[in-house]
Amino acid sequence: MNPTALDLPQVDPLPVETQRYFDICTEKLGFVPNVLRAYAFDIDKLNAFTAMYNDLMLAPSGLSKLEREMIAVAVSAENRCFYCLVAHGAAVRALSGDPTLGEMIAMNYRVAPIDARVRAILDFAVKMTKASATIEESDRAILRDHGLTDRDIFDLAGVAGFFNMTNRVASAIAMVPNPEYHGQTRGSRT
């Protein structure tokens, strides 16, 4: 099945480094995420995408991995990006151990049982998504009041900005989420 509505030829065979990365995905997840398959028609684009993703979502930060995934879901909900809601909703469920939390954030983070810090983070990410030009010093001050450093605010803006871009690309090319995401971590709270 093609991961998007576009008919783009996939590089075959994949370069050794790319195949190794895909093999790691298969080992860890059981599949290669369709977002990676979608970019695999141009290895330079794929490498740029994965480098930015890995830096924003996995590199050391004052934002936890779960907080970054919740940002991805809140932004994707605002943008109605099916691919990212499914994929990153699964990540929120997995990281939190709470299948309900992932669904609440995907539907409306304002009803989720999150602490004031996470609420401030998601409020900022959604405001940035809706109207980034309206962000003011008072918005950053709220984040600082919840313990975020200026570096954390930069990371928050980077994650929200990245998902605003990827949501738009995924929606425009009708990127299809891997079916495996739908059933992941749907059991009772652990």
N, C-alpha and C positions, 0 to 999 in steps of 0.2 A: 504494500500500500504506500502510495506517495505521501510524504509528510505534509505537503501543502497542495494548494490548487494549481501551482505552477509546474510546468513540465521542464525541470532543469536537470541536465545530465549529471549524475553523480560521478565523482572521480573514482576510477576503478583501474588498477587497485589503489587503495588509499596509501599515502606515504606511511612509512614504518611508524613514525611517531604518532600519527593520527590513528592508525590501527591499534597501537598500544593503548591510547587514550580510550578508544571505543571498547577495547577488551576490558579495561578497568571498569568502565561503566557497566558492562554486562556482568562482570564479577560482583560488583557492589550492589547494583540495582536489579539485575536480571534482564536488562534491556538497554539499548542505546536511546536516550531521549530524542524524540523527534525534532526538537529544536536543533540538536547537533546534526542530525541527518539532513535537516533543511539547509543548513549552512555548508554541508559537505560538497556542494557543487563547486565551491571556490575555497580552497584550503587556506588562503590568506585571510578571507573573511571569517572563516571558522576559527582560525587562530586568534584573530583580533577579538572576536566575540567571547571565546573561552578565556582569554587573558583578562579581559575586563570583568567578566562574570566572576572568575576565580578570585580576582583581587577584591572586588566589592563584597562578595558573599562569604569568602573563606579566609581571607587574610586577617591577621590580628586587628582588633578594633575594640573600642569601648562599647560597641553594640554587640550583643550576643548573636549567635547564629539564629536563634529563634526570633529575636527582635527583627533581624534583617529579613527573615522569611515572612514575618507578619507585615512588614512594610511592603514586600512584594505582593502579598495577597490584598492588602488594603488598596494599594495603587491599582492593581489589576481589577479589583471590584469596581472602583470608580470608572475605569476605562472599559469595563465589561469584556475583558480579554479572556475568552474561554480557555485557551491553552494555558496561560499562566495561572489562572484560578485553579484549574485542575492540578497542575504540576506542583505549584507552590502551596496549595491547600493541603496536598498530601504531605509535603515537607513539614508544615505546621503541625499536622496531626502526629507525625512521627517524632518530631523534636519535643513536643509538649506532652506526648503520651495521652492526649485528650482529643478524641475524635470530634467532640462537640465544639471545642475552641476553634478548630480549623474551619468548621462550617459557619460559626458565628462571625468570624472575621471575614470570610468570603461573602456572606450575606449583608452584614452590617456590623462592623467592628464596635460600634457604639453600644451594642447590647452584650458584648463579650465581657466576661469577668476578668478584666485586665487591670493592672495597677495604674496609678496616676502617671508614672513615668512612661509606660507603654502607650497609654492614652494620648499623652502629649506628643510622643513620637509619631503616632499614626495620624493625629490631627494635623501635624506639620506636613507629613507626607501627602495627605489628601489635599490640604490647602495648596501645596506646591503643584499638585496634579491639576487642580481646578483652575488656579490663577497664580502662577509663580511670581508674577510681577507685583502681587499684593503683599508678599512677604515683607515684614518690617522688623526692626530691631526688637520690638516687643514680642514677636513670635520666637525669635532666638532666645530672648530672655526667659521665656517660659521653659524652654528646653534646659537652659542653664540652671534654672530653679529646681529642675528635676534631676540634676546631677550630670548632665551632658557637658562635656568639654567642647571647645571649639572644634577640635579634631573629630569628635563624635558627630557634631552637627554637619561637618563636611561629609563624613561617611554617610549620614542619613540622607543628605541631599544627593549624594552620588548614587545610592541605591534607588531612591525614588526616581531620579532622573533616568537611570538605566532602564527601570521597568516601564517608565513612560515611553521610552523609545522602543523597547522590545515588544510592549503591548501593541503598539501601532503597527509594527512590522508583522507580528504574528496575526493580527486581525486582518491586515491588508492582503496577506497571502493565504489566508484560511488555514493556518497551521493547526494540525490535528493533534490533540494530546494522545499519548500512548494509552491504550486501554488499561494497562496494568495500574496506572495511577488511580483509577476510579475505585479500586477495591483495597488499596493500601491503607493499613492502620485504621480500619473502620470498626474494630472491636470495641469492647467496653474500655473505659478509662483504666489505665494501669497505675 
